[in-house]
Amino acid sequence: MAESPKTVPTDANVDAFLEQVAPARRRRDAERARDLFARVTGEEPVLWGPSIVGFGSVHYRYATGREGDWPPVAFSPRKAALTLYLMDGVEPHVDDLDELGAHTTGVGCLYVKDLEAVDMAVLERIVARSWANRGQNPRD
């Protein structure tokens, strides 16, 4: 039997969570990310687990049998950087990533230390494309 995911949507208040984010720059970036993601997706933010702000929900199933639900786009204001989760991974966005500005990447994550250092129009294109690709995970 496949293991259940540990990160699930909660009823916690997203705004109250963001108010507690420190330092102030990370809180500012998280609030800007919330607004951008909400505008692009048309969805209300939901706190997944203790620290991931997600938009929408898609059911996934891997060939290994692992399955669950996950937000197609999400972010978390981590200590080192604002972590942006893209369910479709970073590969579909390589051209835009070249234009984005200061960032690093993981398999399905984009790490930004300061939103002031990135082109917000490019970031919006990345989030919009990832949202449009929801349910299409190239890592399956």
Residue pairs with C-beta under 8 A, 6 or more apart in sequence:
2 64
2 65
2 66
2 67
3 66
4 68
5 68
5 69
5 70
6 49
7 48
7 49
7 52
7 70
8 48
8 49
8 69
9 46
9 47
9 48
9 54
9 57
9 69
10 46
10 47
10 48
10 49
12 47
13 47
14 34
14 45
14 46
14 47
14 53
17 47
17 51
17 53
18 27
18 30
18 31
18 34
18 53
18 77
19 27
21 27
21 30
21 77
25 114
26 77
26 79
26 82
27 77
28 115
29 77
29 82
29 112
29 114
29 115
30 53
30 75
30 77
30 82
32 115
32 120
33 53
33 75
33 77
33 82
33 84
33 115
34 45
34 53
34 75
36 120
36 123
36 124
36 127
37 43
37 45
37 53
37 55
37 73
37 74
37 75
37 127
38 44
38 45
38 55
40 73
40 124
40 127
40 128
40 131
41 55
41 56
41 72
41 73
41 127
41 131
43 55
43 56
44 55
45 53
45 54
45 55
46 53
46 54
46 55
46 57
46 71
47 53
47 54
48 54
48 70
48 71
48 74
51 76
51 77
51 78
52 71
52 74
52 75
52 76
52 85
53 74
53 75
53 76
54 70
54 71
54 73
54 74
54 85
55 71
55 72
55 73
55 74
55 131
56 71
56 72
56 73
56 131
56 134
57 69
57 70
57 71
57 72
58 69
58 70
58 71
58 72
58 87
58 134
58 135
59 67
59 68
59 69
60 67
60 68
60 69
60 70
60 87
60 135
60 137
60 140
61 67
62 140
63 140
70 87
71 85
71 87
72 87
72 88
72 130
72 131
72 133
72 134
72 135
73 84
73 85
73 86
73 87
73 127
73 130
73 131
73 134
74 84
74 85
75 82
75 83
75 84
75 85
76 82
76 83
76 85
77 83
80 111
80 113
81 104
81 111
81 112
81 113
82 111
82 112
82 113
82 115
83 109
83 110
83 111
84 109
84 110
84 111
84 112
84 127
85 108
85 109
86 93
86 108
86 109
86 110
86 126
86 127
86 130
87 108
87 130
87 133
87 134
87 137
88 108
88 129
88 130
88 133
88 134
88 136
88 137
88 138
89 107
89 108
89 137
89 138
89 139
90 97
90 105
90 106
90 107
90 108
90 109
90 110
91 138
92 129
92 130
92 133
92 138
93 110
93 126
93 129
93 130
96 122
96 125
96 126
96 129
97 103
97 105
97 110
97 126
99 119
99 122
100 118
100 119
100 122
100 123
100 126
101 117
101 118
101 119
101 122
102 112
102 113
102 114
102 117
102 118
103 110
103 111
103 112
103 118
104 110
104 111
105 111
107 139
108 139
110 126
112 118
112 123
115 123
